[in-house]
Amino acid sequence: MQQYDTTWYHKFSKTVHIASESWYMYERDVPAVGGSIRPETGANAAYCKAGEQRCTAPEYAVVSFLQKELSAHNFVSFRSDFLDDKKGQRTGYATKYSENIIMWCHWFGSTVQLRPELRFEHAWDRKAYDNGRRQSQFTVASDLIFHF
């Protein structure tokens, strides 16, 4: 697997900043979906051209976080990202994805972090969520993180 990354960070003020990353990644000789070569355990096959047993499976993505510090222990963040899984090898579906998240983070001291979020995801070219039955999904989630 080969990967090329670019990152950018900008501080607009003492309490507002943005962090962005983009990458291009590919893996060569990925077994084809429906081909006679089985992929490794835990890996997906790729949607290769008809008749190919293996192919190169590329993807590219862009993600950006805009964050606002509310106080020493609280911040809100908006995250937006885009992924194009060209051959479906990374996600199991060859499609473009977008995701938008709004989240709040609260620190309890310097060790415990609570991070609830609202997330909307969309697959642009085909149904790729809920085992291929839905094109979009909405998630309410939270993380409780213990730093050590």
N, C-alpha and C positions, 0 to 999 in steps of 0.2 A: 504494500500500500504506500502511496506517495501522497503527501499533503503540503500545500503551500498556504501560508497564512499572512494576513495583514491586520494590524490592530491600530486603533487611533483612540486617544483619550484627550478630552478637553474639559477644562474647568472654567465655567462661565462666571462663577462668583464663588464666594466662600461656601455656599450651601447648594449650588446647582452644578452638576457635571454630567458628562455623557461619555460612555465607553462603547466603542464599536469594534466589530471583528468581521472579517470576511475570509473565506477559504475556498480553495478548490482541492478536491481529493479524488483519487481514483485507485482502483485495484485492477490489475491485469489478470487474465486467465481465470475469470470467475465462471464457474459452471452455469450453463444455460437452464432456465426454467423448462422442464419437460425433456431435457437432454439425458443422455445415458451416464453422464458423470455426476455423481452426487456431491453437493457442497459439504464442507466440513461441518461437524456438529455445532449448532448454535449460529451458523451463518446462513444468509439467504442466497438463493441463486439469482441470476440477473435475467432480465428480458432481453435476450440477444436477438440479432436478426435471424430470420428463418434459416434453418440448416446449420447454424453455428453451434458447436458444442461448448465453446468458451468465448468470452469477449471481455473487453475493458469496460468497467462499470464506473462512470464518473458521477460526481455530485458537486454542487457548489452551494454556498450559503452566505447569508449576511445577517448579522444580529446587532442590535443597538439597545443600550440601556440608558434612559434619561432618568436621573435621580435627583431628588430634592430632600435635603436634610431639614427636618422639622424641629429637631432638638438633638441634644447629645446622644439620646438613645432611640430616636425614631426617624425613619425616612420613608418616603414613598418612591416608587419606581414604576416607570412604564417601559416595557420591553416589547420590541417588535422584531420579528425575524422572518426570513424567507429561506426555503430550502428547495432545490431542484434535484430530486433523486432520479436522474435521467434513465437509469435501467432498473430501478426498483430494488437494487441489491441492499441498500441500507435499511429501508423501511418495509420492504415486501411489496410495495406498489410504485410503479413508475409514474410519478406525478410531481407537480409543484405544490408546496405547502407554504402557508403563512400562519403566523401565530402572533397574537397580541395579548399582553398580560398587564394588568395593573396589580400592584402588590404593596403591602405595608410591611415594614420590618421594625420590630421592637427588640431592643437588647435589655435583658435582665442582668445588670452588672456587666461583666466582661466575658462571661462564659456561656450564657444561654441566650439563644436568638429565636424569636417567634416570627414566622413569615407567612401570613395568609395571603392568598392570591385568587383573582378571577382571571380565567384564561379562555380565549376563543381561538379555535384552530380551524383551518379550512384547507381542503385538498382541491386544487383547481381543475385538474384534468379528469379525475375519476373518483368514485367513492372509495375511500381508503381507511375509514374509521369503522369501528364496530364490525370487524371482519368483512369489510367491503360493502356494508349496508348503508353507510352514511357518508356524506361529503363534508360535514362539519361537526364539531363537537364543542360543547361548553363545559368547563370544569371549574369547580370550586374546590380549592385544596389548601393545605397548610403544612408547613414544615416546622418542627421543633428541633433545633440544632444545639448540640452540646459541644463546645469547642474545648479541646484539651491539648 
